[in-house]
Amino acid sequence: MKLMQYQVDAFSHQVFSGNPAAVVPLDRWLPDAVMQAIAEENHLSETAFYVPVKNPGTFHLRWFTPVVEVDLCGHATLATAHVLFQERGFPGDEIAFETRSGILRVKKMPEGQISMDFPLRPLHPVETPPLMENALGQKPLAVLAGDDYVVLFRDEAQIRAIHPDMTALQRLDLRGVAITAPGKDCDFVARFFGPKVGVPEDPVTGSAYTALAPYWAERLGKTMLSARQVSQRGGEIHCRVERDRVTLTGAAATFMVGEISILRGL
């Protein structure tokens, strides 16, 4: 069996920045174990698989880290939409993805941008977990929780300077940890650590902004925000918060087009 695979740098206009994701188009689902094995072999933060459904412009979409399937992934959704629009000749300007997080709608925007409509993920204040300060090496201003921990710091310099203890972060009870602060030349900056799901530091974490953007929207009193993930590769995310939805907009660039060869019997 041979499968096409695309590698796309998401949340960037050019390759070698943003967050790389693999995208594998399928006619029908492979066994879960095979998809997980492909994701492990790719060793990227996410590998996305999609299958067309009968409704025109609609696709099933699933995401795998090297160790687990996840409920929501922003950058691999952006990468998949980019593949469909730019590489596979999808004729329309809008696509609907059926996912474990419901229907996600994406739209082709001017200048190569793609907007994605995601469900908002609320946060609530919590006591700082005992491991958190040691894991991050700095005392946070506050800690919030949802699907992940969101840890607040004073400024962008603190965010850039943190060198976390991944072993300690793995012992926390939630999926991952996003650290965030006001930005120098954008509304806010962030980094994301997910060693528990096989992603020590994610270059750009679209799903995290479904919680980060609503927090900063309320704090700054605005619904349109510019954000930057200040990982080593870095990436730009434009956010709009409206009621219970968050729209994330970014660009993507194709790095590689290849072919997977799977021996019969797997």
C-alpha positions in Angstrom: 0.0 0.0 0.0 1.3 3.5 -0.9 -0.1 6.7 0.6 0.6 10.3 -0.2 1.9 12.5 2.6 2.4 16.2 2.8 4.5 18.1 5.4 3.3 21.6 5.9 4.7 24.4 8.1 1.6 26.0 9.7 1.1 29.5 11.1 3.9 30.7 8.9 4.2 32.2 5.4 7.5 30.4 4.8 9.1 27.0 5.5 11.5 26.5 8.4 9.2 28.4 10.8 5.8 27.8 12.3 4.7 24.3 13.3 5.3 21.4 11.0 2.5 18.9 10.5 2.1 15.8 8.3 -1.1 15.4 6.4 -2.2 12.0 5.0 -5.2 11.9 2.6 -7.2 8.6 2.8 -10.1 7.1 1.0 -11.1 5.2 4.1 -9.7 4.9 7.6 -6.7 2.7 8.3 -6.6 0.7 11.5 -5.9 3.1 14.5 -2.7 1.2 15.3 -1.4 1.9 11.8 -2.2 5.6 11.9 -0.6 5.8 15.3 2.5 4.0 13.9 2.7 6.5 11.0 2.5 9.4 13.5 5.3 7.8 15.6 7.4 7.3 12.5 6.9 11.0 11.4 7.9 12.1 14.9 6.2 15.5 14.4 3.9 17.0 17.0 0.9 16.0 14.9 0.0 13.9 11.9 -3.4 14.5 10.4 -5.5 12.0 8.5 -8.6 12.9 6.5 -11.3 11.0 4.7 -14.0 12.5 2.4 -17.7 12.1 3.3 -20.7 12.2 1.0 -21.5 15.8 1.7 -19.6 18.0 -0.8 -16.9 20.0 1.0 -16.9 17.9 4.1 -14.2 15.6 5.5 -13.6 13.5 8.5 -10.4 14.7 10.3 -8.3 13.0 13.0 -5.0 14.0 14.6 -2.3 11.9 16.2 0.8 12.9 18.2 3.7 10.4 18.3 2.0 8.7 21.2 -1.8 9.4 21.3 -4.8 10.6 19.3 -6.0 14.0 20.4 -9.4 15.8 20.5 -8.3 19.0 18.8 -5.3 20.3 16.9 -5.2 23.8 15.4 -2.0 23.7 13.4 -2.7 20.3 11.8 -6.2 21.5 10.9 -4.6 24.6 9.2 -2.1 22.3 7.4 -4.9 20.0 6.2 -6.9 22.9 4.8 -3.8 24.2 3.1 -3.2 20.8 1.5 -6.8 20.6 0.2 -6.8 24.2 -1.1 -3.3 24.4 -2.5 -2.1 20.9 -3.2 -5.3 18.8 -3.9 -7.3 21.3 -6.0 -10.3 21.6 -3.7 -12.5 24.0 -5.8 -14.4 25.9 -3.1 -13.4 28.5 -0.5 -14.9 26.8 2.6 -14.4 23.3 4.1 -16.1 21.6 7.0 -14.2 19.0 9.1 -16.1 16.5 11.2 -13.9 15.9 14.3 -14.0 14.7 17.9 -14.4 18.4 18.8 -17.5 18.8 16.5 -17.7 20.5 13.1 -14.8 22.8 12.4 -15.2 25.2 9.5 -12.3 26.7 7.6 -12.2 29.4 5.0 -9.7 30.5 2.4 -8.8 34.2 3.0 -6.8 36.8 1.0 -3.0 36.6 0.8 -2.9 32.8 1.4 -4.4 33.0 4.9 -6.8 30.4 6.3 -9.3 31.1 9.1 -10.6 28.3 11.3 -13.7 28.4 13.5 -13.2 26.5 16.8 -15.1 26.1 20.0 -14.1 28.4 22.9 -12.5 26.6 25.8 -13.2 28.3 29.2 -10.6 28.7 32.0 -11.0 29.0 35.7 -8.5 30.1 38.4 -6.8 27.4 40.4 -4.1 27.2 43.1 -0.7 26.9 41.7 0.2 23.1 41.7 3.1 22.4 43.9 5.2 21.1 41.0 4.6 24.1 38.7 7.1 26.6 40.1 9.9 24.0 40.2 8.9 22.7 36.7 9.1 26.2 35.2 11.8 27.7 37.3 9.9 30.9 38.0 7.1 31.9 40.2 3.9 32.7 38.1 1.5 35.5 38.7 -1.5 33.2 38.5 -2.5 29.8 37.2 -5.7 29.0 35.3 -7.0 25.6 34.2 -9.1 24.1 31.4 -8.0 21.2 29.2 -4.5 22.5 30.0 -2.9 24.7 32.6 -2.5 28.3 31.5 0.3 30.0 33.6 0.6 33.8 33.6 3.8 35.7 33.8 4.8 39.4 33.9 6.3 40.0 30.4 7.6 38.4 27.2 11.2 38.3 28.4 10.1 35.9 31.2 8.3 33.7 28.7 11.4 33.5 26.5 13.7 32.8 29.4 11.9 29.7 30.8 13.7 26.3 30.4 11.2 23.8 31.9 11.8 20.5 33.6 9.9 18.2 31.3 10.0 15.3 33.8 8.2 17.5 36.3 5.7 18.7 33.8 4.8 15.1 32.9 3.7 14.6 36.5 1.0 17.3 36.3 -2.5 16.0 36.0 -3.6 18.0 32.9 -2.6 17.4 29.2 -0.1 20.3 28.9 1.0 23.7 30.1 0.7 27.0 28.2 2.7 30.0 29.6 1.7 33.4 28.5 2.3 37.2 29.0 1.7 40.5 27.3 3.7 40.9 24.1 6.1 43.6 23.1 4.7 44.2 19.6 1.5 42.0 19.8 -1.3 41.6 22.2 0.2 38.5 23.9 2.8 35.8 23.6 2.8 32.1 24.6 4.7 28.9 24.6 3.3 25.4 25.1 4.7 22.2 26.7 3.1 18.8 26.3 5.5 16.1 27.3 2.7 13.9 28.5 1.4 13.6 24.9 4.8 13.2 23.3 5.4 16.9 22.5 8.0 18.4 24.8 7.6 21.9 23.4 5.2 22.5 20.6 6.4 25.2 18.1 2.9 26.7 17.6 -0.2 25.3 19.3 -3.4 26.4 17.6 -5.7 24.6 20.1 -4.2 26.5 23.0 -5.5 29.8 21.6 -9.1 28.6 22.0 -8.4 29.2 25.7 -5.7 31.9 25.6 -7.6 34.2 23.2 -10.8 34.5 25.3 -8.7 35.1 28.5 -6.7 38.0 26.8 -9.8 39.3 25.1 -11.5 39.8 28.4 -8.4 41.2 30.1 -7.6 43.6 27.3 -11.2 44.5 26.4 -11.0 43.6 22.7 -12.2 40.8 20.5 -9.6 40.9 17.8 -6.1 40.0 19.0 -2.6 39.4 17.6 -0.6 36.6 19.2 2.9 35.1 18.8 4.2 31.8 19.9 7.8 32.5 20.9 9.2 29.0 20.5 12.4 28.5 18.7 10.6 28.3 15.3 7.9 30.8 16.2 4.5 31.5 14.6 1.9 34.2 14.2 -1.8 33.7 15.1 -4.6 36.2 14.6 -7.6 35.6 16.9 -11.2 36.7 17.0 -13.4 35.9 20.0 -17.2 35.9 19.5 -19.5 34.4 22.1 -18.6 30.7 22.4 -16.4 30.5 19.3 -12.8 31.5 18.5 -11.6 32.1 15.0 -7.9 31.5 14.4 -6.3 32.8 11.2 -2.8 32.0 9.9 -0.8 31.1 6.8 0.9 27.8 5.8 3.7 26.7 3.5 4.3 23.2 2.0 7.7 21.9 2.8 7.6 18.4 1.4 5.4 16.0 -0.7 6.2 12.3 -0.4 4.9 8.8 -0.4 4.4 6.3 2.5 5.0 2.7 1.7 3.3 0.2 4.0 4.0 -3.4 3.6 1.0 -5.7 3.2 -0.1 -7.4 6.4 0.3 -4.5 8.8 
